[in-house]
Amino acid sequence: MRIRVYAPRFADFSKIDDDGFMTMPEGATLNDLLKRLRVPLRFAAAIFCLVNYERAPLSRKLQDGDTVGFIALLAGG
């Protein structure tokens, strides 16, 4: 299934194609997506995960065509 991903900047972007999509296996969860993006655990604790623009737990099963984004709880400048 194809998932549109707006990844945090500390993620591994090599898994995201030029159109902003990742291919994930059926039944994959938001946590599986974070692992594939290689988001460090210390950063994963400091972000809200959104699926289709709604806050979602890491156990959320993804569907084909979902949009996943992240909001950092800590900002710097």
CNS distance restraints for C-alpha pairs under 8 A (distance, minus, plus):
assign (resid   1 and name CA) (resid  23 and name CA) 5.50 0.50 0.50
assign (resid   1 and name CA) (resid  24 and name CA) 5.39 0.50 0.50
assign (resid   1 and name CA) (resid  25 and name CA) 6.11 0.50 0.50
assign (resid   1 and name CA) (resid  26 and name CA) 6.29 0.50 0.50
assign (resid   1 and name CA) (resid  63 and name CA) 7.16 0.50 0.50
assign (resid   1 and name CA) (resid  64 and name CA) 4.75 0.50 0.50
assign (resid   1 and name CA) (resid  65 and name CA) 7.40 0.50 0.50
assign (resid   2 and name CA) (resid  21 and name CA) 6.14 0.50 0.50
assign (resid   2 and name CA) (resid  22 and name CA) 5.60 0.50 0.50
assign (resid   2 and name CA) (resid  23 and name CA) 4.60 0.50 0.50
assign (resid   2 and name CA) (resid  24 and name CA) 6.35 0.50 0.50
assign (resid   2 and name CA) (resid  64 and name CA) 5.38 0.50 0.50
assign (resid   2 and name CA) (resid  65 and name CA) 5.81 0.50 0.50
assign (resid   2 and name CA) (resid  66 and name CA) 7.73 0.50 0.50
assign (resid   3 and name CA) (resid  21 and name CA) 5.34 0.50 0.50
assign (resid   3 and name CA) (resid  22 and name CA) 5.28 0.50 0.50
assign (resid   3 and name CA) (resid  23 and name CA) 6.33 0.50 0.50
assign (resid   3 and name CA) (resid  24 and name CA) 7.21 0.50 0.50
assign (resid   3 and name CA) (resid  62 and name CA) 7.97 0.50 0.50
assign (resid   3 and name CA) (resid  63 and name CA) 7.65 0.50 0.50
assign (resid   3 and name CA) (resid  64 and name CA) 6.12 0.50 0.50
assign (resid   3 and name CA) (resid  65 and name CA) 5.28 0.50 0.50
assign (resid   3 and name CA) (resid  66 and name CA) 5.24 0.50 0.50
assign (resid   3 and name CA) (resid  67 and name CA) 5.98 0.50 0.50
assign (resid   3 and name CA) (resid  68 and name CA) 7.21 0.50 0.50
assign (resid   4 and name CA) (resid  20 and name CA) 5.67 0.50 0.50
assign (resid   4 and name CA) (resid  21 and name CA) 4.31 0.50 0.50
assign (resid   4 and name CA) (resid  22 and name CA) 6.41 0.50 0.50
assign (resid   4 and name CA) (resid  65 and name CA) 6.82 0.50 0.50
assign (resid   4 and name CA) (resid  66 and name CA) 6.29 0.50 0.50
assign (resid   4 and name CA) (resid  67 and name CA) 4.67 0.50 0.50
assign (resid   4 and name CA) (resid  68 and name CA) 6.14 0.50 0.50
assign (resid   5 and name CA) (resid  16 and name CA) 7.47 0.50 0.50
assign (resid   5 and name CA) (resid  20 and name CA) 5.84 0.50 0.50
assign (resid   5 and name CA) (resid  21 and name CA) 5.77 0.50 0.50
assign (resid   5 and name CA) (resid  22 and name CA) 6.83 0.50 0.50
assign (resid   5 and name CA) (resid  67 and name CA) 5.98 0.50 0.50
assign (resid   5 and name CA) (resid  68 and name CA) 4.89 0.50 0.50
assign (resid   5 and name CA) (resid  69 and name CA) 6.04 0.50 0.50
assign (resid   6 and name CA) (resid  20 and name CA) 7.17 0.50 0.50
assign (resid   6 and name CA) (resid  67 and name CA) 7.83 0.50 0.50
assign (resid   6 and name CA) (resid  68 and name CA) 6.15 0.50 0.50
assign (resid   6 and name CA) (resid  69 and name CA) 4.71 0.50 0.50
assign (resid   6 and name CA) (resid  70 and name CA) 6.92 0.50 0.50
assign (resid   7 and name CA) (resid  11 and name CA) 6.36 0.50 0.50
assign (resid   7 and name CA) (resid  13 and name CA) 7.66 0.50 0.50
assign (resid   7 and name CA) (resid  68 and name CA) 7.87 0.50 0.50
assign (resid   7 and name CA) (resid  69 and name CA) 6.20 0.50 0.50
assign (resid   7 and name CA) (resid  70 and name CA) 6.57 0.50 0.50
assign (resid   8 and name CA) (resid  69 and name CA) 7.93 0.50 0.50
assign (resid   8 and name CA) (resid  70 and name CA) 6.32 0.50 0.50
assign (resid   8 and name CA) (resid  71 and name CA) 7.99 0.50 0.50
assign (resid  10 and name CA) (resid  39 and name CA) 6.73 0.50 0.50
assign (resid  11 and name CA) (resid  37 and name CA) 5.37 0.50 0.50
assign (resid  11 and name CA) (resid  38 and name CA) 5.89 0.50 0.50
assign (resid  11 and name CA) (resid  39 and name CA) 5.07 0.50 0.50
assign (resid  11 and name CA) (resid  40 and name CA) 7.95 0.50 0.50
assign (resid  12 and name CA) (resid  37 and name CA) 4.93 0.50 0.50
assign (resid  12 and name CA) (resid  38 and name CA) 5.77 0.50 0.50
assign (resid  12 and name CA) (resid  39 and name CA) 7.26 0.50 0.50
assign (resid  13 and name CA) (resid  37 and name CA) 6.89 0.50 0.50
assign (resid  15 and name CA) (resid  22 and name CA) 6.28 0.50 0.50
assign (resid  15 and name CA) (resid  36 and name CA) 7.41 0.50 0.50
assign (resid  15 and name CA) (resid  37 and name CA) 6.77 0.50 0.50
assign (resid  16 and name CA) (resid  20 and name CA) 5.69 0.50 0.50
assign (resid  16 and name CA) (resid  21 and name CA) 5.41 0.50 0.50
assign (resid  16 and name CA) (resid  22 and name CA) 4.93 0.50 0.50
assign (resid  17 and name CA) (resid  21 and name CA) 5.44 0.50 0.50
assign (resid  17 and name CA) (resid  22 and name CA) 6.40 0.50 0.50
assign (resid  24 and name CA) (resid  28 and name CA) 6.45 0.50 0.50
assign (resid  24 and name CA) (resid  33 and name CA) 7.57 0.50 0.50
assign (resid  26 and name CA) (resid  63 and name CA) 7.74 0.50 0.50
assign (resid  27 and name CA) (resid  61 and name CA) 6.08 0.50 0.50
assign (resid  27 and name CA) (resid  62 and name CA) 6.75 0.50 0.50
assign (resid  27 and name CA) (resid  63 and name CA) 7.83 0.50 0.50
assign (resid  28 and name CA) (resid  32 and name CA) 5.95 0.50 0.50
assign (resid  28 and name CA) (resid  33 and name CA) 7.34 0.50 0.50
assign (resid  28 and name CA) (resid  61 and name CA) 5.80 0.50 0.50
assign (resid  28 and name CA) (resid  62 and name CA) 5.89 0.50 0.50
assign (resid  29 and name CA) (resid  33 and name CA) 6.53 0.50 0.50
assign (resid  29 and name CA) (resid  58 and name CA) 6.78 0.50 0.50
assign (resid  29 and name CA) (resid  59 and name CA) 5.70 0.50 0.50
assign (resid  29 and name CA) (resid  60 and name CA) 5.34 0.50 0.50
assign (resid  29 and name CA) (resid  61 and name CA) 4.23 0.50 0.50
assign (resid  29 and name CA) (resid  62 and name CA) 5.47 0.50 0.50
assign (resid  30 and name CA) (resid  34 and name CA) 6.38 0.50 0.50
assign (resid  30 and name CA) (resid  57 and name CA) 7.51 0.50 0.50
assign (resid  30 and name CA) (resid  58 and name CA) 4.91 0.50 0.50
assign (resid  30 and name CA) (resid  59 and name CA) 6.15 0.50 0.50
assign (resid  30 and name CA) (resid  60 and name CA) 5.64 0.50 0.50
assign (resid  30 and name CA) (resid  61 and name CA) 6.44 0.50 0.50
assign (resid  30 and name CA) (resid  62 and name CA) 6.55 0.50 0.50
assign (resid  31 and name CA) (resid  35 and name CA) 6.28 0.50 0.50
assign (resid  31 and name CA) (resid  58 and name CA) 4.77 0.50 0.50
assign (resid  31 and name CA) (resid  59 and name CA) 6.32 0.50 0.50
assign (resid  31 and name CA) (resid  60 and name CA) 7.90 0.50 0.50
assign (resid  32 and name CA) (resid  36 and name CA) 6.23 0.50 0.50
assign (resid  33 and name CA) (resid  37 and name CA) 6.20 0.50 0.50
assign (resid  34 and name CA) (resid  38 and name CA) 6.13 0.50 0.50
assign (resid  34 and name CA) (resid  39 and name CA) 5.63 0.50 0.50
assign (resid  34 and name CA) (resid  44 and name CA) 7.97 0.50 0.50
assign (resid  35 and name CA) (resid  39 and name CA) 6.31 0.50 0.50
assign (resid  39 and name CA) (resid  43 and name CA) 6.74 0.50 0.50
assign (resid  39 and name CA) (resid  44 and name CA) 6.32 0.50 0.50
assign (resid  40 and name CA) (resid  44 and name CA) 6.22 0.50 0.50
assign (resid  41 and name CA) (resid  45 and name CA) 6.40 0.50 0.50
assign (resid  42 and name CA) (resid  46 and name CA) 7.08 0.50 0.50
assign (resid  43 and name CA) (resid  47 and name CA) 6.80 0.50 0.50
assign (resid  46 and name CA) (resid  72 and name CA) 6.08 0.50 0.50
assign (resid  46 and name CA) (resid  73 and name CA) 5.43 0.50 0.50
assign (resid  46 and name CA) (resid  74 and name CA) 6.78 0.50 0.50
assign (resid  47 and name CA) (resid  70 and name CA) 6.24 0.50 0.50
assign (resid  47 and name CA) (resid  71 and name CA) 5.42 0.50 0.50
assign (resid  47 and name CA) (resid  72 and name CA) 4.38 0.50 0.50
assign (resid  47 and name CA) (resid  73 and name CA) 5.39 0.50 0.50
assign (resid  47 and name CA) (resid  74 and name CA) 7.99 0.50 0.50
assign (resid  48 and name CA) (resid  55 and name CA) 6.72 0.50 0.50
assign (resid  48 and name CA) (resid  56 and name CA) 7.91 0.50 0.50
assign (resid  48 and name CA) (resid  70 and name CA) 5.59 0.50 0.50
assign (resid  48 and name CA) (resid  71 and name CA) 5.10 0.50 0.50
assign (resid  48 and name CA) (resid  72 and name CA) 6.43 0.50 0.50
assign (resid  48 and name CA) (resid  73 and name CA) 7.06 0.50 0.50
assign (resid  49 and name CA) (resid  55 and name CA) 5.74 0.50 0.50
assign (resid  49 and name CA) (resid  56 and name CA) 5.77 0.50 0.50
assign (resid  49 and name CA) (resid  57 and name CA) 7.13 0.50 0.50
assign (resid  49 and name CA) (resid  58 and name CA) 7.59 0.50 0.50
assign (resid  49 and name CA) (resid  68 and name CA) 7.30 0.50 0.50
assign (resid  49 and name CA) (resid  69 and name CA) 6.13 0.50 0.50
assign (resid  49 and name CA) (resid  70 and name CA) 4.80 0.50 0.50
assign (resid  49 and name CA) (resid  71 and name CA) 6.71 0.50 0.50
assign (resid  50 and name CA) (resid  54 and name CA) 5.00 0.50 0.50
assign (resid  50 and name CA) (resid  55 and name CA) 4.39 0.50 0.50
assign (resid  50 and name CA) (resid  56 and name CA) 5.44 0.50 0.50
assign (resid  50 and name CA) (resid  67 and name CA) 7.98 0.50 0.50
assign (resid  50 and name CA) (resid  68 and name CA) 5.55 0.50 0.50
assign (resid  50 and name CA) (resid  69 and name CA) 5.06 0.50 0.50
assign (resid  50 and name CA) (resid  70 and name CA) 5.85 0.50 0.50
assign (resid  50 and name CA) (resid  71 and name CA) 7.82 0.50 0.50
assign (resid  51 and name CA) (resid  55 and name CA) 6.40 0.50 0.50
assign (resid  51 and name CA) (resid  56 and name CA) 6.02 0.50 0.50
assign (resid  51 and name CA) (resid  66 and name CA) 6.61 0.50 0.50
assign (resid  51 and name CA) (resid  67 and name CA) 5.63 0.50 0.50
assign (resid  51 and name CA) (resid  68 and name CA) 4.62 0.50 0.50
assign (resid  51 and name CA) (resid  69 and name CA) 6.58 0.50 0.50
assign (resid  52 and name CA) (resid  66 and name CA) 5.98 0.50 0.50
assign (resid  52 and name CA) (resid  67 and name CA) 4.91 0.50 0.50
assign (resid  52 and name CA) (resid  68 and name CA) 6.27 0.50 0.50
assign (resid  53 and name CA) (resid  67 and name CA) 7.39 0.50 0.50
assign (resid  53 and name CA) (resid  68 and name CA) 7.46 0.50 0.50
assign (resid  53 and name CA) (resid  69 and name CA) 7.32 0.50 0.50
assign (resid  56 and name CA) (resid  60 and name CA) 6.37 0.50 0.50
assign (resid  62 and name CA) (resid  66 and name CA) 6.61 0.50 0.50
